[in-house]
Amino acid sequence: MYAVHLMPAGTQFTVSGHQTLLQGALDAGVPFPNRCQIGACASCLCRLVEGEVRYHLEPMLTEQEKQQGWIFACQAIPCSDLVVSFEESDDY
């Protein structure tokens, strides 16, 4: 189990290493933007401020988006504790 801190609200929940970030949030009752849950709509796009994730299938992100830390929560599987944000800035 990995701890996830959702900024800037400071909401915390846990996710197993076998489920996506989005599924962990929904299982914990955390409101998390989503729609298609397959990485096509970008509703769950968020920034990985700290930590590491992996994907079964690499999402369609530009190199610039990857460098900025954007991830698809519906496809991202945690490999460590995470800090994620829906905001552009990571000044926490």
C-alpha positions as CSV (number, residue, x, y, z in Angstrom):
1,M,0.0,0.0,0.0
2,Y,1.2,3.5,-0.9
3,A,0.2,6.8,0.7
4,V,-1.1,9.4,-1.7
5,H,-1.3,13.1,-0.7
6,L,-3.6,15.1,-3.0
7,M,-2.6,18.8,-3.0
8,P,-3.5,21.6,-2.4
9,A,-6.4,20.2,-0.3
10,G,-4.1,17.8,1.6
11,T,-6.4,14.9,1.2
12,Q,-4.8,11.6,1.9
13,F,-5.6,8.0,0.9
14,T,-3.9,4.7,0.2
15,V,-3.5,2.8,-3.1
16,S,-2.3,-0.7,-3.5
17,G,0.5,-1.4,-6.0
18,H,-2.0,-3.3,-8.1
19,Q,-4.5,-0.6,-8.7
20,T,-4.5,2.7,-10.5
21,L,-4.3,6.0,-8.7
22,L,-7.8,6.8,-9.8
23,Q,-9.3,3.5,-8.6
24,G,-7.6,3.9,-5.2
25,A,-9.1,7.4,-4.8
26,L,-12.6,6.2,-5.8
27,D,-12.3,3.2,-3.5
28,A,-11.4,5.6,-0.6
29,G,-14.4,7.8,-1.4
30,V,-12.1,10.7,-2.6
31,P,-13.8,12.8,-5.3
32,F,-11.4,12.6,-8.2
33,P,-12.2,14.0,-11.7
34,N,-12.8,11.2,-14.2
35,R,-14.9,10.2,-17.1
36,C,-13.8,7.4,-19.5
37,Q,-11.2,5.7,-17.1
38,I,-9.2,4.5,-20.1
39,G,-6.9,7.5,-20.7
40,A,-8.8,9.0,-23.6
41,C,-10.6,12.0,-22.1
42,A,-7.9,13.5,-19.9
43,S,-10.4,14.3,-17.1
44,C,-8.1,12.7,-14.6
45,L,-4.9,14.4,-15.7
46,C,-2.9,15.5,-12.7
47,R,0.7,16.4,-11.8
48,L,3.0,14.0,-10.1
49,V,4.8,16.3,-7.6
50,E,6.7,13.5,-5.8
51,G,6.9,9.7,-6.2
52,E,7.0,7.2,-9.0
53,V,4.3,5.6,-11.1
54,R,4.3,3.0,-13.9
55,Y,1.9,2.2,-16.7
56,H,0.7,-1.0,-18.4
57,L,0.3,1.1,-21.5
58,E,2.2,4.4,-21.8
59,P,-0.4,7.3,-22.0
60,M,-0.4,9.8,-24.9
61,L,1.5,12.7,-23.3
62,T,3.9,15.0,-25.1
63,E,7.5,15.1,-24.0
64,Q,6.8,18.6,-22.4
65,E,3.9,17.2,-20.4
66,K,6.0,14.3,-19.2
67,Q,8.8,16.7,-18.1
68,Q,6.2,18.8,-16.3
69,G,5.1,15.7,-14.4
70,W,1.6,15.3,-15.8
71,I,0.1,11.8,-15.4
72,F,-3.2,10.0,-16.2
73,A,-4.5,8.9,-12.8
74,C,-6.7,6.3,-14.5
75,Q,-3.6,4.5,-15.9
76,A,-0.9,5.4,-13.3
77,I,0.0,2.6,-10.9
78,P,2.0,3.7,-7.9
79,C,5.5,2.4,-7.3
80,S,6.0,4.6,-4.2
81,D,4.2,7.1,-1.9
82,L,2.9,9.9,-4.0
83,V,2.1,13.6,-3.9
84,V,-0.2,14.7,-6.7
85,S,-1.8,18.0,-7.6
86,F,-4.4,19.3,-10.1
87,E,-2.6,22.7,-10.2
88,E,0.1,24.0,-12.4
89,S,2.4,25.0,-9.5
90,D,4.1,22.6,-7.1
91,D,4.9,25.2,-4.4
92,Y,3.6,23.4,-1.4
